[in-house]
Amino acid sequence: MNDQEKKEKAERLAFSRPIDVHRWSDYPEVNAAVNQLFDEITSSDINPDGKLKRVREPEKLKRHIKMVVLDLYVASLTDPDLFIGYSRRPENYANKTRYDNLHINCRRLIRVVDGLKKLGYIENHKGFQDMTTGRGFQSRMKATEKLLTLIENAHKIRPAMVGKPEDIELIVLNEDDPTGRKTYDGKKIKVLKEYKDTPETIKMRENAQLINKRLSHYHIGLEVTDTTLDDINEQLKRDPDPEKGPIDFLGTRLYRVFNDNFGRGGRFYGVWWQNIPKEYRKYITINTKDTIELDYSGLHLNILYAENGLEAPDDPYSIKGIPESFRGDIKVTLNTILNAKSKQSAIKAIRQKLPDEKLPEGISKVEELIDKLEELHEPIKHHFYSDEGARLQAVDSQIAERVLLRMNKANAATLPVHDSFIVIYNFKDLLLETMEEVFKEVVGTEIGIKPKVSTRQERQKLHQQQKEQPDWDIEDTSNFVAIVEERKQYSKYYNRLKDWNDNR
């Protein structure tokens, strides 16, 4: 293999995500496929002396087969080119923790992977090095057409049959990696941290389970055309953030993530709708119904003003002389300032996201923008550059938990996006009232809540435009064929919906 071929291989294998060891299913179709693969792997697993390898605990080996095969299947549904990264080092599986309730064993995992490769069910590549950067990568595997045929055709396994164990850990505590590793953008990598349960963590876990149980009763879809979905996934594939790969529509289970201790962080993560570009969230449906998103305006800044006994500006992201179109960049800049440990580190991080050439007219460098923000928020600027972001997230996660639990009691499915929530359009008034009540309870003051444009509003506008046309006729059925053809453009959306309905 020449250097060019090695480079191309590294680029292809770099499109991957870590293995998810919590894929699970109790469907008989899945168990039948696992039993077949178990028989094939064990009957072809030969020792150097020519004798079959012994299987000491067959049920444990089957459990590993199930996890690997289901995750390979989910990866193929997400993107046919997506690889799964995994480690072949025993030390990476040695410690059994609260985050590994399936107790993955390296020896069994490798036996499954090597057996599937030998039988032609997977493409597998042991650890490799990127020739461009010199970085080393874990091993990669991907399902072949033979495995997908066995799953979908021979055993009739469908996506909705794949889930996760009920006892998966939902309260996660992270800490900085002791080895000092960093992410693509220079942030310290977080690793899982063990902790002892308290009445508070037990209650948080129970609440998260209640919220997930409610969400499991709903089909959460993205009603966009197949072409648009492909475009979204291409956009997510190009995003340097490793958390933002192609959409995994099976990712509907929330968990909370704290950083260093339970007074920092705590936001809900783990669901696909949090990672899609925000302009597409208005196309999210719940049981095929249109939704609307309500957003706390300037949440963290409002909390800081309230803590200091002050009233926040009506729009904390509005600077005189700077166009409204720049509002999103101001929000990102302020969040960076609140999360930074020093002004210098804030300037560096902001410049990476917002280089000088992208600043609005009249501002020549990032420092000038920061000066304007310090002037705008002079009463609370002593909180800037003090790593306040994680503490503020702990407050907003308390707010989110209460909002979700109250909406749960009203049987109103609610999807969190950190400082905003998505509900079926008809529940928008209930959500607005709930968000206002909870914020006042937790923080002690009132806050502005901003509705975002929904697909229902877009459709109503289009409907009104059609009615105003002179030749518009509600009884005209001549466009039915066009409507049917248009629905075909949404085949992936309707296929996921049908699969969910068929396997509820």
C-alpha positions as CSV (number, residue, x, y, z in Angstrom):
1,M,0.0,0.0,0.0
2,N,1.5,3.3,-1.1
3,D,1.4,6.6,0.9
4,Q,-1.6,7.9,-1.0
5,E,-3.6,4.7,-0.4
6,K,-2.6,4.8,3.3
7,K,-3.8,8.4,3.5
8,E,-7.2,7.5,1.9
9,K,-7.6,4.6,4.2
10,A,-7.0,6.7,7.3
11,E,-9.5,9.3,6.0
12,R,-12.1,6.6,5.5
13,L,-11.5,5.0,8.9
14,A,-11.5,8.4,10.6
15,F,-15.2,8.7,10.0
16,S,-16.3,6.8,13.1
17,R,-17.8,6.9,16.5
18,P,-16.9,5.0,19.7
19,I,-18.6,1.6,20.3
20,D,-21.8,1.9,22.4
21,V,-21.7,-1.0,24.8
22,H,-25.3,-0.5,25.9
23,R,-27.2,-1.6,22.8
24,W,-29.7,-4.2,23.8
25,S,-32.9,-6.0,22.7
26,D,-35.0,-8.8,24.0
27,Y,-37.0,-9.3,20.8
28,P,-37.1,-13.0,19.7
29,E,-35.9,-12.0,16.2
30,V,-32.7,-10.5,17.7
31,N,-32.2,-13.6,20.0
32,A,-32.6,-15.9,17.0
33,A,-29.9,-14.0,15.0
34,V,-27.6,-14.0,18.0
35,N,-28.0,-17.8,18.4
36,Q,-27.2,-18.3,14.7
37,L,-24.0,-16.2,15.0
38,F,-23.0,-17.9,18.2
39,D,-23.2,-21.3,16.5
40,E,-21.3,-20.0,13.4
41,I,-18.5,-18.3,15.5
42,T,-18.0,-21.1,18.0
43,S,-18.0,-23.9,15.3
44,S,-15.3,-22.1,13.3
45,D,-13.2,-20.9,16.2
46,I,-10.2,-23.3,16.0
47,N,-7.2,-23.5,18.3
48,P,-3.6,-23.8,16.8
49,D,-3.8,-27.5,17.6
50,G,-6.8,-27.9,15.3
51,K,-9.4,-28.3,18.1
52,L,-12.4,-26.1,18.7
53,K,-12.0,-23.4,21.3
54,R,-13.9,-24.1,24.5
55,V,-16.9,-21.9,25.4
56,R,-16.9,-21.6,29.1
57,E,-19.9,-19.3,29.6
58,P,-22.0,-19.3,26.4
59,E,-24.6,-16.8,27.7
60,K,-21.9,-14.2,28.3
61,L,-20.5,-14.7,24.8
62,K,-24.0,-14.3,23.4
63,R,-24.4,-11.1,25.3
64,H,-21.2,-9.7,23.7
65,I,-22.4,-10.9,20.2
66,K,-25.7,-9.1,20.7
67,M,-24.1,-5.8,21.8
68,V,-21.6,-5.8,18.9
69,V,-24.1,-6.8,16.2
70,L,-26.8,-4.3,17.3
71,D,-24.3,-1.4,17.4
72,L,-23.0,-2.3,14.0
73,Y,-26.6,-2.4,12.8
74,V,-27.4,1.0,14.3
75,A,-24.2,2.5,12.8
76,S,-25.2,1.2,9.3
77,L,-28.6,2.9,9.7
78,T,-26.9,6.2,10.8
79,D,-24.6,6.1,7.8
80,P,-23.4,3.1,5.7
81,D,-19.9,4.5,5.8
82,L,-19.7,5.0,9.5
83,F,-17.1,2.8,11.4
84,I,-17.2,1.9,15.0
85,G,-14.1,2.5,17.1
86,Y,-13.1,0.0,19.8
87,S,-10.1,-1.0,21.9
88,R,-8.3,-4.3,21.8
89,R,-6.4,-3.5,25.0
90,P,-7.6,-5.5,28.1
91,E,-6.8,-2.6,30.4
92,N,-9.5,-0.5,28.8
93,Y,-12.1,-3.1,30.0
94,A,-10.6,-4.1,33.3
95,N,-12.6,-1.9,35.7
96,K,-16.3,-2.7,36.3
97,T,-18.0,0.5,37.2
98,R,-21.5,1.9,37.5
99,Y,-21.2,3.0,33.8
100,D,-20.6,-0.6,32.6
101,N,-23.6,-2.6,33.8
102,L,-23.1,-5.1,31.0
103,H,-19.6,-5.9,32.2
104,I,-17.8,-6.0,28.8
105,N,-14.9,-8.4,28.7
106,C,-12.0,-7.7,26.3
107,R,-11.3,-11.3,25.6
108,R,-14.9,-12.1,24.7
109,L,-15.3,-8.9,22.7
110,I,-12.2,-9.7,20.6
111,R,-13.4,-13.3,20.1
112,V,-16.7,-11.9,18.7
113,V,-15.0,-9.3,16.5
114,D,-12.4,-11.7,15.0
115,G,-15.1,-14.4,14.6
116,L,-17.4,-12.0,12.7
117,K,-14.5,-10.9,10.5
118,K,-13.5,-14.5,9.7
119,L,-17.0,-15.3,8.7
120,G,-17.3,-12.2,6.4
121,Y,-19.8,-10.3,8.5
122,I,-17.7,-7.3,9.2
123,E,-14.9,-5.2,7.8
124,N,-12.3,-4.9,10.6
125,H,-9.1,-2.8,10.9
126,K,-6.8,-3.1,13.8
127,G,-5.3,0.1,15.4
128,F,-3.9,2.4,12.7
129,Q,-2.0,5.7,12.3
130,D,-3.1,8.8,10.4
131,M,-0.3,9.5,8.0
132,T,-1.2,13.2,7.8
133,T,-1.2,14.0,11.5
134,G,0.8,11.0,12.9
135,R,-2.0,10.4,15.5
136,G,-2.8,6.8,16.5
137,F,-6.4,5.5,16.4
138,Q,-8.2,2.6,17.9
139,S,-9.4,-0.3,15.9
140,R,-12.4,0.1,13.6
141,M,-15.1,-2.2,12.4
142,K,-18.2,-1.9,10.1
143,A,-21.0,-4.3,9.1
144,T,-20.8,-5.9,5.7
145,E,-23.7,-6.5,3.4
146,K,-23.7,-10.1,4.6
147,L,-24.4,-9.1,8.2
148,L,-27.1,-6.6,7.2
149,T,-28.8,-9.2,5.1
150,L,-28.8,-11.7,8.0
151,I,-30.2,-9.0,10.3
152,E,-32.9,-7.5,8.1
153,N,-33.8,-10.2,5.6
154,A,-33.1,-13.5,7.4
155,H,-34.3,-12.5,10.8
156,K,-36.5,-9.5,10.1
157,I,-34.9,-7.2,12.7
158,R,-36.1,-3.6,12.5
159,P,-34.6,-0.4,14.0
160,A,-37.3,0.0,16.6
161,M,-36.4,-3.4,18.1
162,V,-33.0,-1.9,19.3
163,G,-32.9,-0.2,22.7
164,K,-30.9,0.0,25.8
165,P,-31.1,-1.7,29.2
166,E,-33.5,-0.1,31.7
167,D,-30.7,0.1,34.4
168,I,-28.2,2.1,32.3
169,E,-26.6,4.8,34.4
170,L,-28.4,8.2,33.8
171,I,-26.4,10.3,36.3
172,V,-22.9,10.8,34.9
173,L,-20.0,12.5,36.7
174,N,-17.0,13.5,34.6
175,E,-13.5,14.7,35.5
176,D,-10.5,15.9,33.5
177,D,-8.5,13.1,32.0
178,P,-5.5,12.6,34.3
179,T,-3.2,12.1,31.2
180,G,-4.0,15.6,30.0
181,R,-5.5,14.6,26.7
182,K,-7.5,17.4,24.8
183,T,-10.3,17.5,22.3
184,Y,-10.0,18.8,18.7
185,D,-10.5,22.4,19.8
186,G,-8.0,22.3,22.7
187,K,-10.4,21.5,25.6
188,K,-9.5,19.0,28.2
189,I,-11.0,15.6,27.6
190,K,-13.4,14.4,30.3
191,V,-13.4,10.8,31.6
192,L,-16.0,9.0,33.7
193,K,-15.6,9.4,37.5
194,E,-16.9,7.0,40.1
195,Y,-19.1,8.4,42.9
196,K,-21.1,7.2,45.9
197,D,-24.9,7.6,45.7
198,T,-26.6,10.1,47.9
199,P,-30.3,10.8,48.4
200,E,-29.9,13.6,45.8
201,T,-28.3,11.4,43.1
202,I,-30.8,8.7,43.7
203,K,-33.7,11.2,43.3
204,M,-32.1,12.7,40.2
205,R,-31.8,9.2,38.7
206,E,-35.5,8.4,39.5
207,N,-36.6,11.6,37.9
208,A,-34.6,11.0,34.7
209,Q,-36.1,7.5,34.5
210,L,-39.6,9.0,34.8
211,I,-38.8,11.5,32.0
212,N,-37.4,8.8,29.7
213,K,-40.4,6.5,30.4
214,R,-42.7,9.3,29.2
215,L,-40.6,10.0,26.1
216,S,-40.6,6.2,25.2
217,H,-44.3,6.4,24.5
218,Y,-43.8,8.9,21.6
219,H,-42.4,8.8,18.1
220,I,-40.0,11.7,17.8
221,G,-39.3,12.4,14.1
222,L,-37.8,14.9,11.8
223,E,-40.2,15.7,9.0
224,V,-37.8,16.7,6.2
225,T,-37.3,15.3,2.7
226,D,-34.9,12.5,2.1
227,T,-32.6,15.0,0.3
228,T,-32.7,17.4,3.1
229,L,-31.9,14.7,5.6
230,D,-28.9,13.7,3.5
231,D,-27.8,17.3,3.5
232,I,-28.1,17.6,7.3
233,N,-26.1,14.4,7.8
234,E,-23.4,15.6,5.4
235,Q,-23.2,18.9,7.4
236,L,-22.9,16.9,10.6
237,K,-20.2,14.7,9.2
238,R,-18.1,17.7,8.4
239,D,-18.5,19.2,11.9
240,P,-15.2,18.9,13.8
241,D,-17.1,18.2,17.0
242,P,-17.0,14.4,17.6
243,E,-20.4,14.6,19.3
244,K,-22.0,15.7,16.1
245,G,-22.0,12.7,13.7
246,P,-24.9,11.7,11.5
247,I,-28.3,11.5,13.2
248,D,-29.0,8.4,15.2
249,F,-32.8,8.4,15.5
250,L,-32.6,5.7,18.1
251,G,-30.9,8.2,20.5
252,T,-34.0,9.2,22.5
253,R,-32.8,8.4,26.1
254,L,-31.8,11.3,28.2
255,Y,-29.0,11.3,30.9
256,R,-27.5,14.1,33.0
257,V,-23.8,15.0,32.9
258,F,-22.0,16.7,35.8
259,N,-18.4,18.0,35.7
260,D,-16.0,17.4,38.6
261,N,-18.8,17.6,41.2
262,F,-22.6,17.8,41.5
263,G,-22.5,21.5,41.8
264,R,-21.3,21.9,38.2
265,G,-23.1,21.0,35.0
266,G,-26.0,18.5,35.2
267,R,-27.6,19.3,31.8
268,F,-29.5,16.6,29.9
269,Y,-27.8,15.0,27.0
270,G,-27.9,11.9,24.8
271,V,-30.7,12.7,22.4
272,W,-30.4,13.3,18.6
273,W,-32.4,16.5,18.5
274,Q,-29.8,18.4,20.5
275,N,-27.2,17.9,17.8
276,I,-29.0,18.8,14.6
277,P,-28.5,22.4,13.2
278,K,-30.9,24.6,15.1
279,E,-32.6,25.8,11.9
280,Y,-34.0,22.3,11.4
281,R,-35.5,21.8,14.9
282,K,-38.8,23.4,13.8
283,Y,-39.3,20.2,11.6
284,I,-39.3,17.9,14.7
285,T,-42.6,16.1,15.1
286,I,-44.0,14.3,18.2
287,N,-46.4,11.5,17.1
288,T,-46.5,13.2,13.7
289,K,-47.8,16.5,15.3
290,D,-46.2,19.8,14.6
291,T,-44.1,21.2,17.5
292,I,-42.9,24.6,18.7
293,E,-39.8,25.5,20.6
294,L,-39.8,28.0,23.5
295,D,-36.5,29.5,24.6
296,Y,-35.4,31.2,27.9
297,S,-33.9,34.5,26.7
298,G,-30.4,35.1,28.1
299,L,-30.8,32.4,30.8
300,H,-27.4,32.5,32.4
301,L,-27.2,36.3,32.4
302,N,-30.6,36.6,33.9
303,I,-29.5,34.2,36.7
304,L,-26.4,36.3,37.4
305,Y,-28.4,39.5,37.5
306,A,-31.0,37.9,39.9
307,E,-28.2,36.6,42.2
308,N,-26.9,40.1,42.5
309,G,-30.4,41.6,43.2
310,L,-30.5,43.4,39.9
311,E,-32.8,43.4,36.9
312,A,-31.4,42.1,33.6
313,P,-31.6,44.1,30.4
314,D,-34.6,43.3,28.2
315,D,-32.2,41.8,25.6
316,P,-28.8,40.9,27.0
317,Y,-27.4,40.2,23.6
318,S,-28.3,43.5,22.0
319,I,-25.4,46.0,21.5
320,K,-26.2,49.5,20.1
321,G,-24.8,49.9,16.6
322,I,-24.4,46.2,16.0
323,P,-26.9,44.6,13.6
324,E,-29.5,42.0,14.9
325,S,-28.0,39.4,12.5
326,F,-24.9,39.4,14.8
327,R,-27.0,38.4,17.9
328,G,-26.0,34.7,17.7
329,D,-22.3,35.6,17.7
330,I,-22.7,37.9,20.7
331,K,-24.5,35.0,22.6
332,V,-21.6,32.7,21.8
333,T,-19.1,35.3,22.9
334,L,-20.8,35.9,26.2
335,N,-21.0,32.2,26.9
336,T,-17.3,31.9,26.2
337,I,-16.6,34.7,28.6
338,L,-18.6,33.1,31.4
339,N,-16.9,29.7,30.8
340,A,-13.3,31.0,30.6
341,K,-10.9,31.0,33.5
342,S,-9.1,34.1,32.3
343,K,-9.6,37.0,29.9
344,Q,-6.7,35.9,27.8
345,S,-8.1,32.4,27.4
346,A,-11.5,33.9,26.5
347,I,-10.0,36.1,23.8
348,K,-8.2,33.1,22.3
349,A,-11.3,30.9,22.3
350,I,-13.5,33.6,20.8
351,R,-11.0,34.4,18.1
352,Q,-11.1,30.7,17.0
353,K,-14.9,30.9,16.6
354,L,-15.0,34.5,15.4
355,P,-11.9,35.7,13.6
356,D,-11.4,39.4,13.2
357,E,-12.5,39.4,9.5
358,K,-16.0,38.2,10.6
359,L,-16.6,40.9,13.1
360,P,-19.3,43.5,12.4
361,E,-18.6,46.8,10.8
362,G,-17.0,49.2,13.2
363,I,-15.3,46.6,15.3
364,S,-11.8,45.6,14.2
365,K,-10.8,43.1,16.8
366,V,-12.3,40.7,19.4
367,E,-11.0,42.8,22.3
368,E,-13.3,45.7,21.2
369,L,-16.3,43.5,21.1
370,I,-15.4,42.2,24.6
371,D,-15.1,45.8,25.9
372,K,-18.6,46.6,24.6
373,L,-20.0,43.5,26.4
374,E,-18.2,44.5,29.6
375,E,-19.8,47.9,29.3
376,L,-23.2,46.5,28.6
377,H,-23.1,44.1,31.6
378,E,-21.0,46.3,33.9
379,P,-23.1,45.4,37.0
380,I,-22.1,41.7,36.7
381,K,-18.8,41.8,34.9
382,H,-17.0,40.7,38.0
383,H,-18.5,37.2,37.1
384,F,-16.7,37.3,33.7
385,Y,-13.6,35.0,33.3
386,S,-14.3,33.1,36.5
387,D,-15.4,29.7,35.1
388,E,-19.0,30.4,36.1
389,G,-20.5,28.5,33.2
390,A,-20.6,25.1,34.8
391,R,-22.1,26.4,38.0
392,L,-24.8,28.2,36.0
393,Q,-25.5,25.0,34.1
394,A,-26.2,23.4,37.5
395,V,-28.9,26.0,38.0
396,D,-30.4,25.7,34.6
397,S,-30.4,21.9,34.8
398,Q,-32.5,22.2,38.0
399,I,-34.9,24.4,36.0
400,A,-35.0,21.9,33.1
401,E,-35.7,19.0,35.4
402,R,-38.6,20.7,37.1
403,V,-40.1,21.8,33.7
404,L,-39.8,18.3,32.3
405,L,-41.4,16.7,35.4
406,R,-44.3,19.0,35.4
407,M,-45.0,18.6,31.7
408,N,-44.7,14.9,32.3
409,K,-47.6,15.1,34.9
410,A,-49.7,16.8,32.3
411,N,-49.0,14.0,29.7
412,A,-47.3,16.6,27.5
413,A,-44.1,15.1,25.9
414,T,-41.4,17.7,26.2
415,L,-37.9,17.6,24.5
416,P,-35.1,19.6,26.3
417,V,-32.5,21.5,24.3
418,H,-30.6,22.9,27.4
419,D,-32.2,26.3,27.8
420,S,-35.2,25.7,25.5
421,F,-38.0,23.1,25.2
422,I,-39.9,21.6,22.3
423,V,-43.6,20.5,22.7
424,I,-46.5,19.7,20.5
425,Y,-47.9,23.0,19.2
426,N,-51.1,22.7,21.2
427,F,-49.1,22.6,24.5
428,K,-47.3,25.9,23.9
429,D,-49.3,27.9,26.4
430,L,-48.9,25.2,29.1
431,L,-45.1,25.1,28.5
432,L,-44.9,28.9,28.6
433,E,-46.7,29.0,31.9
434,T,-44.6,26.2,33.3
435,M,-41.3,27.7,32.3
436,E,-42.2,31.1,33.8
437,E,-43.3,29.5,37.1
438,V,-40.3,27.3,37.5
439,F,-37.8,30.0,36.7
440,K,-39.4,32.3,39.4
441,E,-39.3,29.4,41.9
442,V,-35.7,28.6,41.3
443,V,-34.2,32.0,40.7
444,G,-36.7,34.4,42.3
445,T,-37.4,36.7,39.4
446,E,-39.2,36.8,36.0
447,I,-37.6,36.1,32.6
448,G,-38.5,36.6,29.0
449,I,-39.4,33.5,27.0
450,K,-39.2,33.5,23.3
451,P,-41.2,31.3,20.9
452,K,-39.4,30.2,17.8
453,V,-41.0,29.8,14.3
454,S,-42.8,26.5,14.0
455,T,-43.7,24.5,10.9
456,R,-47.4,25.0,11.8
457,Q,-47.0,28.7,11.5
458,E,-45.2,28.3,8.2
459,R,-48.0,26.1,6.9
460,Q,-50.7,28.5,8.1
461,K,-48.9,31.3,6.3
462,L,-48.8,29.2,3.1
463,H,-52.4,28.2,3.5
464,Q,-53.5,31.9,3.8
465,Q,-51.5,32.8,0.7
466,Q,-53.2,30.0,-1.3
467,K,-56.6,31.2,-0.1
468,E,-55.9,34.7,-1.3
469,Q,-55.2,33.4,-4.8
470,P,-58.2,34.0,-7.2
471,D,-58.2,30.5,-8.5
472,W,-57.8,28.8,-5.1
473,D,-60.4,26.0,-4.6
474,I,-60.5,23.9,-1.5
475,E,-62.6,21.2,-3.4
476,D,-60.1,20.9,-6.2
477,T,-58.6,17.4,-6.2
478,S,-56.4,17.7,-9.3
479,N,-53.3,18.1,-7.2
480,F,-53.7,14.8,-5.3
481,V,-51.2,13.1,-7.5
482,A,-48.7,15.8,-6.8
483,I,-49.3,15.5,-3.1
484,V,-48.7,11.7,-3.2
485,E,-45.5,12.3,-5.2
486,E,-44.4,14.9,-2.6
487,R,-45.0,12.4,0.2
488,K,-42.6,10.0,-1.5
489,Q,-39.8,12.6,-1.0
490,Y,-40.3,11.9,2.8
491,S,-40.0,8.2,2.5
492,K,-37.3,7.9,5.3
493,Y,-39.4,9.8,7.7
494,Y,-42.5,7.7,7.0
495,N,-40.5,4.4,7.1
496,R,-39.2,5.3,10.5
497,L,-42.7,6.1,11.7
498,K,-44.1,2.8,10.3
499,D,-41.3,0.8,11.9
500,W,-42.0,2.5,15.3
501,N,-45.7,1.8,15.0
502,D,-45.2,-1.8,14.0
503,N,-42.8,-2.6,16.9
504,R,-44.4,-0.6,19.8
